Amino acid sequence: MTDNITSVGGGNGSDASASALKGRTGADAPAETRGKTTIADGVVAKIAGMAAREVPGIYSLGAGMARAFGAVRERVPGGGGGAVTRGVKVEVGERQAAVDLDVVVEYGVSIVDVAGGVRINVISAVERMTGLEVVEVNIAVDDVRLPDEEEEPGPDEGRVR
């Protein structure tokens, strides 16, 4: 019988972008610990991206070029799958994860307060949903959205009217 082990990408396994949570084995082990759970890096990135977007004061995620390319990708059929993870980078280790976010905040909000709220929300969501310890959430504020700036066109809006 083995103890609970967490093994994540970067090891000798074939899939370097997944987290594997192993449980104890044997008839005397609790049912919830028998077997292995694998969590891909993309899953952690989606959780972090959704949690960051829930915080009031966040306008969008992603640096300027990433947002521009993302808007183009969303217009191409089948190309809009990365919108949730735009501006999110994660590193997943054996038992821990680190998250880097590029954000655009609304004008007038306290960036310090928004960044604190994002950290709390992201850490809570990732730890609750994956069981991984989040060791850091680094936030790069790339822009401030001013009230008089035009909205970015949605994926259904065309250039020609």
Backbone as CSV, one residue per row, in Angstrom:
resi,resn,N_x,N_y,N_z,CA_x,CA_y,CA_z,C_x,C_y,C_z
1,MET,0.853,-1.171,0.000,0.000,0.000,0.000,0.896,1.230,0.000
2,THR,0.483,2.268,-0.763,1.256,3.502,-0.828,0.457,4.637,-0.221
3,ASP,1.171,5.693,0.172,0.509,6.889,0.683,-0.060,7.692,-0.485
4,ASN,-0.875,8.682,-0.148,-1.381,9.574,-1.194,-0.203,10.274,-1.842
5,ILE,-0.148,10.244,-3.165,0.943,10.853,-3.914,0.339,11.745,-4.976
6,THR,0.948,12.894,-5.178,0.542,13.757,-6.272,1.707,13.825,-7.239
7,SER,1.457,13.498,-8.475,2.481,13.544,-9.497,1.977,14.403,-10.632
8,VAL,2.780,15.408,-11.015,2.325,16.355,-12.015,3.333,16.416,-13.135
9,GLY,2.875,16.905,-14.310,3.712,17.014,-15.485,5.108,17.505,-15.184
10,GLY,6.022,17.281,-16.127,7.406,17.677,-15.938,8.238,16.514,-15.439
11,GLY,7.610,15.432,-15.053,8.331,14.250,-14.611,8.669,13.373,-15.788
12,ASN,8.824,12.080,-15.538,9.182,11.146,-16.586,7.974,10.632,-17.342
13,GLY,6.785,11.080,-16.996,5.572,10.609,-17.648,5.485,11.106,-19.074
14,SER,4.606,10.509,-19.860,4.480,10.877,-21.257,3.733,12.188,-21.442
15,ASP,2.857,12.560,-20.525,2.093,13.793,-20.656,2.637,14.820,-19.677
16,ALA,3.448,15.746,-20.188,4.096,16.725,-19.319,3.180,17.875,-18.938
17,SER,1.927,17.888,-19.385,1.048,19.010,-19.078,-0.170,18.583,-18.285
18,ALA,-0.003,17.602,-17.409,-1.143,17.143,-16.619,-0.710,16.861,-15.197
19,SER,-1.638,17.023,-14.281,-1.421,16.733,-12.876,-2.075,15.395,-12.576
20,ALA,-1.358,14.499,-11.933,-1.928,13.199,-11.586,-1.991,13.083,-10.073
21,LEU,-3.164,12.924,-9.541,-3.346,12.765,-8.107,-3.590,11.289,-7.837
22,LYS,-2.633,10.625,-7.192,-2.746,9.193,-6.920,-3.216,8.977,-5.498
23,GLY,-4.024,7.996,-5.327,-4.499,7.659,-4.000,-3.841,6.391,-3.502
24,ARG,-4.208,6.002,-2.287,-3.715,4.745,-1.741,-4.440,3.604,-2.425
25,THR,-3.808,2.449,-2.418,-4.422,1.284,-3.028,-4.634,0.216,-1.976
26,GLY,-5.447,-0.740,-2.304,-5.695,-1.850,-1.389,-7.124,-1.819,-0.885
27,ALA,-7.565,-2.956,-0.403,-8.949,-3.108,0.044,-9.254,-2.253,1.272
28,ASP,-8.242,-1.971,2.107,-8.499,-1.193,3.313,-8.439,0.328,3.078
29,ALA,-8.105,0.750,1.862,-8.049,2.172,1.538,-9.466,2.698,1.299
30,PRO,-9.732,3.943,1.704,-11.054,4.521,1.438,-11.332,4.562,-0.065
31,ALA,-12.597,4.416,-0.434,-12.973,4.357,-1.846,-12.533,5.605,-2.619
32,GLU,-12.603,6.779,-1.992,-12.266,8.008,-2.720,-10.782,8.140,-3.019
33,THR,-9.933,7.311,-2.426,-8.495,7.395,-2.684,-7.996,6.284,-3.603
34,ARG,-8.847,5.409,-4.036,-8.425,4.310,-4.918,-8.424,4.781,-6.363
35,GLY,-7.274,4.799,-6.967,-7.160,5.205,-8.357,-6.388,6.498,-8.514
36,LYS,-6.385,7.002,-9.736,-5.561,8.149,-10.092,-6.423,9.188,-10.797
37,THR,-6.260,10.445,-10.446,-6.952,11.551,-11.099,-5.917,12.414,-11.796
38,THR,-6.149,12.713,-13.056,-5.218,13.528,-13.828,-5.873,14.860,-14.171
39,ILE,-5.167,15.952,-13.900,-5.665,17.297,-14.179,-4.692,17.983,-15.137
40,ALA,-5.174,18.325,-16.330,-4.332,18.972,-17.340,-4.072,20.430,-16.971
41,ASP,-2.952,20.971,-17.439,-2.618,22.378,-17.210,-3.720,23.293,-17.721
42,GLY,-4.313,22.932,-18.863,-5.374,23.742,-19.448,-6.584,23.863,-18.542
43,VAL,-6.846,22.837,-17.757,-7.964,22.870,-16.816,-7.693,23.913,-15.733
44,VAL,-6.492,23.905,-15.199,-6.114,24.878,-14.166,-6.171,26.292,-14.752
45,ALA,-5.723,26.459,-16.005,-5.758,27.771,-16.647,-7.199,28.254,-16.827
46,LYS,-8.107,27.372,-17.223,-9.509,27.769,-17.387,-10.125,28.170,-16.059
47,ILE,-9.845,27.407,-15.015,-10.376,27.736,-13.683,-9.872,29.109,-13.250
48,ALA,-8.571,29.339,-13.420,-7.981,30.618,-13.018,-8.551,31.765,-13.845
49,GLY,-8.716,31.567,-15.146,-9.263,32.609,-16.015,-10.690,32.976,-15.650
50,MET,-11.515,31.964,-15.401,-12.905,32.233,-15.016,-12.967,32.947,-13.666
51,ALA,-12.153,32.501,-12.718,-12.157,33.107,-11.381,-11.700,34.563,-11.440
52,ALA,-10.703,34.871,-12.264,-10.213,36.246,-12.378,-11.274,37.154,-12.993
53,ARG,-11.989,36.651,-13.997,-13.008,37.462,-14.676,-14.205,37.771,-13.776
54,GLU,-14.415,36.980,-12.722,-15.538,37.197,-11.812,-15.333,38.402,-10.887
55,VAL,-14.119,38.895,-10.782,-13.807,39.970,-9.837,-14.227,41.317,-10.422
56,PRO,-15.025,42.097,-9.680,-15.410,43.423,-10.160,-14.176,44.303,-10.369
57,GLY,-14.153,45.036,-11.470,-13.021,45.896,-11.791,-12.128,45.313,-12.869
58,ILE,-12.280,44.024,-13.165,-11.527,43.405,-14.256,-12.324,43.616,-15.531
59,TYR,-11.719,44.266,-16.525,-12.389,44.468,-17.806,-12.171,43.258,-18.707
60,SER,-10.907,42.812,-18.818,-10.598,41.635,-19.633,-9.240,41.097,-19.230
61,LEU,-8.907,39.956,-19.789,-7.599,39.349,-19.573,-6.851,39.320,-20.887
62,GLY,-5.541,39.389,-20.808,-4.689,39.318,-21.985,-4.066,40.667,-22.284
63,ALA,-2.814,40.629,-22.731,-2.132,41.850,-23.149,-2.737,42.318,-24.466
64,GLY,-2.386,43.509,-24.901,-2.969,44.100,-26.097,-2.944,43.202,-27.320
65,MET,-1.794,42.657,-27.659,-1.691,41.802,-28.842,-2.462,40.505,-28.658
66,ALA,-2.430,39.938,-27.463,-3.162,38.698,-27.214,-4.658,38.924,-27.371
67,ARG,-5.139,40.088,-26.911,-6.568,40.402,-27.062,-6.916,40.591,-28.528
68,ALA,-6.038,41.251,-29.284,-6.304,41.484,-30.707,-6.333,40.176,-31.482
69,PHE,-5.347,39.328,-31.245,-5.334,38.034,-31.936,-6.499,37.170,-31.489
70,GLY,-6.855,37.262,-30.224,-7.983,36.488,-29.707,-9.283,36.908,-30.349
71,ALA,-9.468,38.204,-30.566,-10.683,38.694,-31.217,-10.761,38.170,-32.645
72,VAL,-9.628,38.123,-33.342,-9.607,37.580,-34.701,-9.899,36.083,-34.671
73,ARG,-9.272,35.364,-33.737,-9.486,33.909,-33.633,-10.942,33.584,-33.359
74,GLU,-11.612,34.405,-32.547,-13.009,34.140,-32.208,-13.918,34.287,-33.414
75,ARG,-13.506,35.087,-34.401,-14.310,35.264,-35.606,-14.147,34.108,-36.578
76,VAL,-13.056,33.369,-36.469,-12.810,32.236,-37.354,-13.565,31.027,-36.808
77,PRO,-14.334,30.339,-37.650,-15.069,29.168,-37.158,-14.130,28.144,-36.520
78,GLY,-14.476,27.732,-35.310,-13.674,26.745,-34.594,-12.435,27.315,-33.941
79,GLY,-12.231,28.617,-33.976,-11.000,29.195,-33.445,-11.151,29.899,-32.123
80,GLY,-12.349,29.930,-31.537,-12.574,30.720,-30.330,-12.418,29.970,-29.033
81,GLY,-11.792,28.795,-29.044,-11.700,27.977,-27.842,-10.795,28.523,-26.761
82,GLY,-9.867,29.439,-27.107,-8.903,29.902,-26.123,-9.282,31.171,-25.405
83,ALA,-10.499,31.650,-25.565,-10.889,32.927,-24.967,-10.806,32.902,-23.447
84,VAL,-11.148,31.797,-22.825,-11.141,31.715,-21.362,-9.720,31.754,-20.821
85,THR,-8.782,31.180,-21.546,-7.404,31.113,-21.047,-6.516,32.216,-21.597
86,ARG,-7.058,33.137,-22.389,-6.265,34.250,-22.899,-5.781,35.083,-21.719
87,GLY,-4.479,35.354,-21.675,-3.912,36.140,-20.586,-3.601,35.335,-19.344
88,VAL,-3.721,34.012,-19.423,-3.477,33.141,-18.270,-2.353,32.169,-18.610
89,LYS,-1.379,32.086,-17.722,-0.306,31.098,-17.858,-0.184,30.395,-16.525
90,VAL,-0.119,29.067,-16.556,0.025,28.320,-15.312,1.237,27.411,-15.383
91,GLU,1.817,27.182,-14.242,2.861,26.178,-14.086,2.375,25.245,-12.996
92,VAL,2.309,23.963,-13.323,1.794,22.983,-12.379,2.917,22.034,-12.011
93,GLY,3.143,21.904,-10.704,4.165,20.998,-10.203,3.531,19.759,-9.597
94,GLU,4.260,19.081,-8.727,3.748,17.842,-8.131,2.541,18.068,-7.249
95,ARG,2.621,19.078,-6.405,1.516,19.358,-5.480,1.081,20.817,-5.511
96,GLN,1.749,21.610,-6.345,1.533,23.045,-6.318,1.317,23.595,-7.726
97,ALA,0.753,24.784,-7.772,0.563,25.486,-9.038,0.892,26.959,-8.844
98,ALA,1.381,27.583,-9.905,1.623,29.027,-9.929,0.861,29.585,-11.122
99,VAL,0.285,30.759,-10.949,-0.551,31.365,-11.981,-0.026,32.756,-12.309
100,ASP,0.090,33.059,-13.603,0.443,34.392,-14.082,-0.727,34.912,-14.901
101,LEU,-1.159,36.131,-14.606,-2.307,36.737,-15.293,-1.927,38.083,-15.882
102,ASP,-2.358,38.348,-17.124,-2.273,39.663,-17.743,-3.687,40.211,-17.745
103,VAL,-3.908,41.363,-17.089,-5.265,41.887,-16.947,-5.375,43.326,-17.432
104,VAL,-6.606,43.691,-17.768,-6.977,45.074,-18.057,-8.032,45.427,-17.029
105,VAL,-7.806,46.538,-16.312,-8.751,46.943,-15.265,-9.592,48.124,-15.742
106,GLU,-10.739,48.286,-15.112,-11.620,49.419,-15.382,-11.015,50.672,-14.750
107,TYR,-11.183,51.817,-15.421,-10.715,53.090,-14.878,-11.489,53.416,-13.600
108,GLY,-10.781,53.924,-12.597,-11.420,54.378,-11.373,-11.375,53.382,-10.231
109,VAL,-11.040,52.136,-10.515,-10.980,51.142,-9.445,-9.587,51.148,-8.825
110,SER,-9.506,50.707,-7.590,-8.207,50.569,-6.935,-7.531,49.310,-7.468
111,ILE,-6.430,49.487,-8.165,-5.729,48.340,-8.749,-5.248,47.394,-7.654
112,VAL,-4.814,47.946,-6.528,-4.359,47.117,-5.413,-5.504,46.247,-4.890
113,ASP,-6.682,46.849,-4.738,-7.836,46.088,-4.255,-8.290,45.029,-5.262
114,VAL,-8.307,45.400,-6.547,-8.712,44.444,-7.582,-7.721,43.281,-7.636
115,ALA,-6.422,43.588,-7.589,-5.409,42.529,-7.625,-5.557,41.599,-6.424
116,GLY,-5.829,42.157,-5.248,-6.048,41.333,-4.061,-7.267,40.445,-4.222
117,GLY,-8.353,41.005,-4.771,-9.558,40.222,-5.011,-9.332,39.105,-6.013
118,VAL,-8.556,39.401,-7.059,-8.240,38.373,-8.059,-7.443,37.248,-7.411
119,ARG,-6.436,37.600,-6.611,-5.631,36.565,-5.954,-6.498,35.673,-5.070
120,ILE,-7.357,36.290,-4.273,-8.218,35.510,-3.377,-9.123,34.587,-4.172
121,ASN,-9.759,35.116,-5.227,-10.703,34.323,-6.008,-10.014,33.192,-6.766
122,VAL,-8.869,33.483,-7.376,-8.148,32.462,-8.151,-7.621,31.367,-7.231
123,ILE,-6.989,31.747,-6.131,-6.449,30.747,-5.201,-7.565,29.876,-4.666
124,SER,-8.663,30.480,-4.259,-9.790,29.727,-3.714,-10.346,28.740,-4.732
125,ALA,-10.579,29.209,-5.967,-11.175,28.350,-6.990,-10.246,27.206,-7.375
126,VAL,-8.973,27.506,-7.627,-8.036,26.454,-8.062,-7.824,25.430,-6.958
127,GLU,-7.621,25.889,-5.725,-7.390,24.939,-4.633,-8.627,24.099,-4.345
128,ARG,-9.799,24.724,-4.388,-11.040,23.996,-4.107,-11.332,22.962,-5.194
129,MET,-11.104,23.324,-6.455,-11.485,22.443,-7.552,-10.431,21.403,-7.899
130,THR,-9.152,21.676,-7.615,-8.100,20.735,-8.023,-7.386,20.055,-6.863
131,GLY,-7.406,20.651,-5.690,-6.647,20.110,-4.571,-5.184,20.502,-4.598
132,LEU,-4.757,21.253,-5.615,-3.376,21.729,-5.691,-3.223,22.981,-4.838
133,GLU,-2.052,23.151,-4.235,-1.756,24.365,-3.481,-1.274,25.431,-4.463
134,VAL,-1.897,26.595,-4.448,-1.465,27.699,-5.303,-0.435,28.497,-4.516
135,VAL,0.809,28.491,-4.998,1.888,29.149,-4.268,2.000,30.628,-4.594
136,GLU,1.562,31.032,-5.807,1.589,32.448,-6.139,0.657,32.737,-7.305
137,VAL,0.132,33.953,-7.303,-0.651,34.473,-8.417,-0.033,35.814,-8.767
138,ASN,0.704,35.856,-9.876,1.361,37.077,-10.337,0.433,37.790,-11.308
139,ILE,0.241,39.083,-11.101,-0.689,39.857,-11.912,0.055,40.996,-12.581
140,ALA,-0.055,41.057,-13.911,0.506,42.160,-14.681,-0.666,42.978,-15.221
141,VAL,-0.774,44.225,-14.777,-1.833,45.112,-15.264,-1.295,45.760,-16.536
142,ASP,-1.875,45.373,-17.671,-1.380,45.828,-18.974,-2.066,47.075,-19.491
143,ASP,-3.268,47.369,-18.983,-3.993,48.512,-19.519,-5.103,48.901,-18.550
144,VAL,-5.630,50.097,-18.740,-6.794,50.578,-18.011,-7.841,50.921,-19.061
145,ARG,-9.025,50.379,-18.903,-10.105,50.674,-19.848,-10.795,51.954,-19.414
146,LEU,-10.717,52.967,-20.260,-11.335,54.263,-19.976,-12.814,54.225,-20.344
147,PRO,-13.637,55.006,-19.640,-15.082,54.973,-19.897,-15.467,55.367,-21.322
148,ASP,-14.689,56.243,-21.969,-15.058,56.694,-23.308,-14.466,55.844,-24.429
149,GLU,-13.726,54.790,-24.081,-13.181,53.906,-25.115,-14.303,53.066,-25.700
150,GLU,-14.193,52.809,-27.000,-15.200,51.983,-27.663,-15.092,50.547,-27.192
151,GLU,-16.235,49.891,-27.157,-16.249,48.461,-26.826,-15.567,47.700,-27.951
152,GLU,-14.878,46.606,-27.591,-14.328,45.737,-28.621,-15.500,45.061,-29.312
153,PRO,-15.473,44.954,-30.634,-16.591,44.311,-31.314,-16.718,42.858,-30.900
154,GLY,-17.948,42.441,-30.698,-18.204,41.055,-30.322,-17.998,40.129,-31.490
155,PRO,-17.970,38.809,-31.248,-17.708,37.852,-32.316,-18.790,37.851,-33.391
156,ASP,-20.008,38.340,-33.091,-21.084,38.323,-34.068,-21.120,39.603,-34.911
157,GLU,-20.382,40.629,-34.492,-20.403,41.880,-35.215,-19.384,41.850,-36.343
158,GLY,-19.811,42.215,-37.518,-18.917,42.240,-38.660,-18.338,43.618,-38.861
159,ARG,-17.379,43.726,-39.770,-16.801,45.035,-40.069,-17.706,45.825,-40.995
160,VAL,-18.434,45.118,-41.840,-19.277,45.777,-42.835,-20.713,45.762,-42.351
161,ARG,-21.399,46.876,-42.501,-22.805,46.948,-42.071,-23.691,47.202,-43.247
